[in-house]
């Protein structure tokens, strides 16, 4: 297996797991949330993502013919967020404070739709109306980081009762014109620009860095600051502005209404659930010799299944070596594309609009024979390890100067681990089903200076295998193993890929904890709650 060479290792080709691991094929996508305070903020979240500028696309048209433009503009709101980004390098610290500006719009009674990245890690939200200096406190009702959408409410909606409510339309056609309203950089007032739909595709969403969904690309003069603004056509919302392509001028992306409608449907029960996941990896079948060896005709149909994630939706139904031929009657071509509503898109779009518990009909080829099965779809929570986490405090444990943390994308972005074994554990965590046995991959991330930790600094950046002879399953389990009712004379910590174990005298731990806490300003030695 070839090991990845970037800070975010992964394997291309995993369905929803694919979206979690397909980063080598990611384009440089960026999104804007206007910085406040000193200097520009390339990313309000983590240094690794500084190339992803927080962009907002902008273009719009009146909501309805009977409404004057000024009425429509009142329903497009300016969102001001004060944020607190956790510190994964020194997780006991409060983190970095910042802020940004974005856009939202009213879609119902006390329902304001915006992008998740506009209000992520927010400690305070204020909303203003076009032409008014009044700031209204707001709160997050629902947030979906996997599709970059959020729903807000204000404490008192009475001042908004007379505002027009936006309605949703369909997916705009290629070459059709759209407009978006928003609050771009350069001023505090509303801005309106035009764009033409140039592509409808299935692409990565930069906010989570682990998910791909349907997107609509528009060509327009794009200004930063409009994230969350409505994209309109024929008096209806056809998308939400959210990101752009760094390498190309006048290119922006909008979240189309199928994704928005799924989000709104999902939260009807009062909570947001994760997207369902086929949990497979696939390989395009263009090679004539390979097709012939598999017993396939030269009709450019079908993709090869290369991996089935243990515990995923397809586990027990499909297996590596099968050829996926169709999903719910949609024929899968040799590039993994299907036709939906007259548009070619990735086959994952068939299950994108479904929810946990719903079923999908799968036709596949195995041993040159056709097979039909019905698969119940479910989410794959373990795949969120590959997504950036927001609104969560870092979990950690400090033990005699050794700092332990669970491995995830946030930590990888901060620590930039170059240990080959750690990269393999990270890469294989979902595809190989490591999550079934290990809730966490526990990392030794820091070795603070102390007499007990002398000569141990080089072991930082290794993953923990065993503690006192017992295989570690998660961070809390590691804590329990290091704090038994009857402590051994020495604690023995074995690390993956290390030539020798770490030996910590049990009698010296308490005093070492006191010194380290005092020297490094650590008020709390553990945090197991996110």
Residue pairs with C-beta under 8 A, 6 or more apart in sequence:
1 424
1 427
3 9
3 420
3 423
3 424
3 427
4 10
4 24
4 423
4 427
6 23
6 24
7 48
7 412
7 413
7 416
7 417
8 23
8 48
8 209
8 386
8 409
8 412
8 413
9 23
9 423
9 426
9 427
10 20
10 21
10 22
10 23
10 24
10 386
10 427
11 21
11 22
11 281
11 307
11 427
11 431
12 18
12 21
12 22
12 24
12 25
13 21
13 22
13 281
13 282
13 283
13 306
13 307
14 20
14 21
14 22
14 279
14 280
14 281
14 307
14 309
14 430
14 431
15 277
15 278
15 279
15 280
15 281
15 282
15 348
16 211
16 275
16 276
16 277
16 278
16 279
16 348
16 380
16 383
17 277
17 279
17 280
17 281
17 309
17 312
17 380
17 383
17 430
17 431
18 212
18 280
18 281
18 282
18 348
19 204
19 210
19 211
19 212
19 348
19 383
20 210
20 211
20 383
20 384
20 385
20 386
20 387
20 430
21 386
21 427
21 430
21 431
22 204
22 212
23 204
23 209
26 204
26 209
27 203
27 204
27 245
27 247
28 51
28 52
28 245
28 246
28 247
29 52
29 203
29 204
29 205
29 206
29 243
29 244
29 245
29 246
29 253
30 51
30 52
30 53
30 54
30 55
30 206
30 243
30 244
30 245
30 246
31 52
31 53
31 54
31 55
31 56
31 115
31 117
31 206
31 207
31 227
31 242
31 243
31 244
32 53
32 54
32 55
32 56
32 185
32 224
32 225
32 226
32 227
32 244
33 44
33 54
33 56
33 81
33 100
33 101
33 102
33 117
33 118
33 225
33 227
34 54
34 100
34 101
34 102
34 185
34 224
34 225
35 41
35 44
35 54
35 98
35 99
35 100
36 80
36 98
36 99
36 100
36 101
37 98
37 99
41 54
41 98
41 100
42 49
42 50
42 51
42 52
42 53
42 54
43 49
43 50
43 51
43 52
43 53
43 54
44 54
44 83
44 85
44 98
44 99
44 100
44 120
44 121
45 85
45 120
45 121
45 388
45 390
46 85
46 88
46 388
46 410
46 413
46 414
47 413
47 414
48 412
48 413
48 414
48 416
49 209
49 388
49 413
51 246
52 206
52 246
53 224
53 246
54 100
54 117
54 224
54 227
55 222
55 224
55 227
55 243
55 244
55 252
56 102
56 103
56 182
56 184
56 222
56 223
56 224
56 225
56 226
56 227
56 228
56 229
56 241
56 242
57 180
57 182
57 195
57 218
57 220
57 222
57 226
57 227
57 229
57 231
57 241
57 242
57 243
57 244
57 252
57 253
57 254
58 180
58 181
58 182
58 184
58 191
58 192
58 193
58 220
58 222
58 223
58 225
58 226
58 229
58 241
59 178
59 179
59 180
59 181
59 192
59 193
59 194
59 195
59 218
59 220
59 231
59 232
59 241
60 76
60 179
60 180
60 181
60 182
60 192
60 193
60 229
60 230
60 231
60 232
61 178
61 179
61 232
61 233
61 235
62 68
62 69
62 72
62 232
62 235
63 71
63 72
63 75
63 164
63 166
63 167
63 232
63 235
64 72
64 164
64 235
65 235
67 164
70 130
70 131
71 163
71 164
72 164
72 181
73 130
73 131
73 181
73 190
74 129
74 130
74 131
74 163
74 164
75 105
75 106
75 163
75 164
75 165
75 166
76 103
76 104
76 105
76 130
76 181
76 182
76 190
76 229
76 230
77 103
77 104
77 105
77 106
77 112
77 127
77 128
77 129
77 130
78 101
78 102
78 103
78 127
78 128
78 129
78 130
78 183
78 188
79 101
79 102
79 103
79 104
79 114
79 118
79 119
79 125
79 126
79 127
79 138
79 152
79 228
80 99
80 100
80 101
80 125
80 126
80 127
80 128
80 135
81 99
81 100
81 101
81 102
81 118
81 119
81 122
81 124
81 125
82 97
82 98
82 99
82 122
82 123
82 124
82 125
83 97
83 98
83 99
83 100
83 120
83 121
83 122
83 123
84 94
84 95
84 96
84 97
84 98
84 121
84 123
85 95
85 96
85 97
85 98
85 121
86 95
86 121
86 392
86 393
86 394
86 410
87 93
87 94
87 95
87 96
87 394
88 394
88 405
88 410
88 411
88 413
88 414
88 415
89 414
89 415
90 446
90 520
91 393
91 394
91 395
91 396
91 403
91 405
91 527
92 396
92 398
92 520
92 521
92 522
92 523
92 524
92 527
97 123
100 118
101 183
101 225
102 114
102 115
102 117
102 118
102 119
102 183
102 225
102 226
102 227
102 228
103 114
103 118
103 181
103 182
103 183
103 225
103 226
103 227
103 228
103 229
103 241
104 112
104 113
104 114
104 118
104 127
104 152
104 228
104 229
105 112
105 113
105 114
105 166
105 181
105 228
105 229
105 230
105 237
106 112
106 113
106 160
106 163
106 164
106 165
106 166
107 113
107 165
107 166
107 168
107 237
107 264
108 165
109 157
109 165
110 153
110 154
110 157
110 160
111 141
111 151
111 152
111 153
112 127
112 138
112 151
112 152
112 153
112 154
113 149
113 150
113 151
113 152
113 228
113 230
113 240
113 260
114 149
114 150
114 151
114 152
114 227
114 228
114 240
115 148
115 149
115 150
115 207
115 227
115 228
115 240
115 241
115 242
115 255
116 143
116 144
116 145
116 147
116 148
116 149
116 150
116 207
116 390
117 148
117 207
117 227
117 242
118 150
118 227
118 228
119 125
119 140
119 143
119 150
119 152
120 143
120 145
120 207
120 390
120 391
121 390
121 391
122 140
124 137
125 137
125 138
125 139
125 140
125 152
126 135
126 136
126 137
126 138
127 135
127 136
127 137
127 138
127 152
127 154
128 134
128 135
128 136
129 159
129 160
130 189
130 190
134 159
136 154
136 155
136 156
136 159
137 154
137 155
138 152
138 153
138 154
138 155
139 152
139 153
139 155
140 150
140 151
140 152
141 151
141 152
141 153
141 267
142 150
142 151
142 263
142 267
142 271
142 272
143 149
143 150
143 151
143 272
143 390
143 391
144 150
144 263
144 266
144 272
145 207
145 208
145 387
145 388
145 390
146 205
146 208
146 210
146 211
146 274
146 275
146 387
147 205
147 211
147 213
147 255
147 259
147 262
147 263
147 275
148 205
148 207
148 208
148 242
148 243
148 255
149 240
149 255
149 259
149 260
149 263
151 264
151 267
154 160
166 230
166 232
166 236
166 237
167 235
167 236
167 237
168 236
168 237
168 238
168 257
168 260
168 261
169 233
169 234
169 236
169 237
169 238
169 257
170 238
170 257
171 200
171 214
171 216
171 238
171 256
171 257
171 258
171 341
171 343
172 178
172 197
172 216
172 233
172 238
172 239
172 256
173 197
174 197
174 198
174 199
174 200
175 196
175 197
175 198
176 196
176 197
176 233
177 194
177 195
177 196
177 197
177 233
178 194
178 195
178 196
178 197
178 218
178 231
178 232
178 233
178 238
178 239
178 254
179 192
179 193
179 194
179 195
179 231
179 232
179 233
180 192
180 193
180 195
180 220
180 226
180 229
180 230
180 231
180 232
180 241
180 254
181 190
181 191
181 192
181 229
181 230
181 232
182 190
182 191
182 225
182 226
182 227
182 228
182 229
182 241
183 189
183 190
183 191
183 225
183 226
183 229
184 191
184 223
184 224
184 225
184 226
185 223
185 224
185 225
186 223
186 225
191 223
191 226
193 220
193 221
193 222
193 223
194 220
195 218
195 219
195 220
195 231
195 252
196 218
196 219
196 220
197 216
197 217
197 218
198 217
198 218
198 219
198 251
199 216
199 217
200 214
200 215
200 216
200 217
200 256
200 343
200 345
201 214
201 215
201 217
201 345
202 212
202 213
202 214
202 215
202 345
202 346
202 348
202 349
203 212
203 213
203 215
203 253
204 211
204 212
205 211
205 212
205 213
205 215
205 242
205 243
206 243
207 242
207 243
207 388
208 387
208 388
209 386
209 387
209 388
209 409
210 383
210 384
210 386
210 387
210 388
210 409
211 275
211 387
212 346
212 348
213 255
213 259
213 352
214 256
214 258
214 259
214 345
214 349
214 352
215 253
215 254
215 255
215 256
216 231
216 238
216 239
216 253
216 254
216 256
217 251
217 252
217 253
218 231
218 251
218 252
218 253
218 254
219 250
219 251
220 250
220 252
221 250
222 244
222 250
222 251
222 252
226 241
227 241
227 242
227 243
228 240
228 241
228 242
229 240
229 241
230 237
230 239
230 240
230 241
231 237
231 238
231 239
231 240
231 241
231 254
232 238
237 257
237 260
238 254
238 256
238 257
239 254
239 255
239 256
239 257
239 260
240 254
240 255
240 260
241 252
241 254
242 253
242 254
242 255
243 252
243 253
244 251
244 252
244 253
245 251
245 252
245 253
258 352
258 353
259 352
262 352
262 353
263 272
265 355
266 272
266 273
266 355
273 355
273 356
273 379
274 379
274 380
274 381
274 384
275 352
275 379
276 313
276 351
276 354
276 355
276 356
276 358
276 377
276 378
276 379
277 312
277 313
277 351
277 377
277 378
277 379
277 380
277 383
278 312
278 313
278 314
278 348
278 351
278 375
278 377
279 308
279 309
279 311
279 312
279 313
279 314
279 315
279 380
280 305
280 307
280 308
280 309
280 312
280 314
280 318
280 324
281 305
281 306
281 307
281 308
281 431
282 303
282 304
282 305
282 306
282 324
282 336
283 303
283 304
283 306
284 303
284 304
284 334
284 335
284 336
285 291
285 294
285 296
285 302
285 303
285 304
285 323
285 334
286 300
286 334
286 335
288 298
290 304
291 297
291 298
291 334
294 304
294 323
294 365
294 368
295 365
295 368
296 302
296 323
296 365
300 333
300 334
301 325
301 331
301 332
301 333
301 334
302 323
302 324
302 325
302 332
302 333
302 334
302 365
303 323
303 324
303 332
303 334
303 335
303 336
303 347
304 321
304 322
304 323
304 324
305 318
305 319
305 320
305 321
305 322
305 323
305 324
305 364
306 320
307 320
307 431
308 314
308 315
308 318
308 319
308 320
309 315
309 380
309 430
309 431
309 433
310 432
310 433
310 436
311 380
311 382
311 433
311 435
311 436
312 378
312 380
313 375
313 376
313 377
313 378
313 380
314 362
314 375
317 362
317 373
317 375
318 324
318 362
318 364
319 366
321 366
322 364
322 365
322 366
323 364
323 365
323 366
324 332
324 347
324 362
324 363
324 364
325 331
325 332
325 363
325 364
325 365
325 370
326 332
326 361
326 362
326 363
327 338
327 347
327 350
327 351
327 360
327 361
327 362
327 363
328 350
328 360
328 361
329 361
330 338
330 339
330 340
330 347
330 350
331 338
331 339
332 338
332 347
336 346
336 347
337 344
337 345
337 346
337 347
338 344
338 345
338 346
338 347
338 349
338 350
339 345
340 349
340 350
350 360
351 360
351 377
354 360
354 377
355 377
356 377
356 378
356 379
357 376
357 377
357 378
358 376
358 377
359 374
359 375
359 376
359 377
360 374
360 375
360 377
361 372
361 373
361 374
362 372
362 373
362 374
362 375
363 370
363 371
363 372
364 370
364 371
364 373
365 371
380 430
382 429
382 430
382 435
383 430
385 407
385 408
385 409
385 426
385 429
385 430
385 435
386 409
386 430
387 409
388 409
388 410
388 413
389 408
389 409
389 410
389 530
392 530
393 527
393 529
393 530
394 405
394 410
394 411
394 527
395 405
395 406
395 475
395 527
395 528
395 529
395 530
396 403
396 404
396 405
396 445
396 475
396 526
396 527
397 403
397 404
397 405
397 475
397 478
397 479
397 482
397 525
397 526
397 528
398 404
398 448
398 513
398 516
398 517
398 522
398 525
398 526
399 479
399 482
399 504
399 509
399 513
399 525
400 450
400 452
400 453
400 504
400 508
400 509
400 512
400 513
400 516
401 447
401 448
401 449
401 450
401 452
401 453
401 512
401 516
402 444
402 446
402 447
402 448
402 453
402 456
402 493
402 502
402 504
403 444
403 445
403 446
403 447
403 448
404 442
404 443
404 444
404 445
404 464
404 475
404 478
405 411
405 442
405 443
405 445
405 475
406 440
406 441
406 442
406 443
406 474
406 475
407 422
407 425
407 426
407 440
407 441
407 442
407 443
407 463
411 443
411 445
412 426
415 443
415 445
415 461
417 423
417 426
417 443
417 461
418 461
419 461
419 462
419 463
419 497
420 497
421 462
421 463
421 496
421 497
422 441
422 443
422 461
422 462
422 463
422 496
422 497
425 434
425 441
425 463
425 496
426 441
428 434
429 435
429 438
429 441
434 441
437 473
438 472
438 473
438 474
439 473
439 474
440 473
440 474
440 475
441 463
442 463
442 464
442 472
442 474
442 475
442 478
443 461
443 462
443 463
443 464
444 459
444 460
444 461
444 462
444 463
444 464
444 493
444 495
445 460
445 461
446 460
447 453
447 456
447 457
447 459
447 460
448 516
448 519
448 520
449 457
449 519
450 512
450 515
450 516
450 519
451 508
451 512
452 504
452 505
452 508
452 509
452 512
453 512
456 502
459 495
459 498
459 502
462 495
462 496
462 497
462 498
463 495
463 496
463 497
464 472
464 478
464 493
464 494
464 495
464 496
465 471
465 472
465 494
465 495
465 496
466 472
466 492
466 493
466 494
467 478
467 481
467 482
467 491
467 492
467 493
467 494
468 481
468 482
468 484
468 488
468 491
468 492
469 492
470 481
472 478
472 481
475 528
476 528
479 526
479 528
482 491
487 506
488 506
489 505
489 506
489 507
490 503
490 504
490 505
490 506
491 503
491 504
491 505
491 506
491 509
492 501
492 502
492 503
493 501
493 502
493 503
493 504
494 501
495 501
495 502
513 525
516 522
517 523
517 525
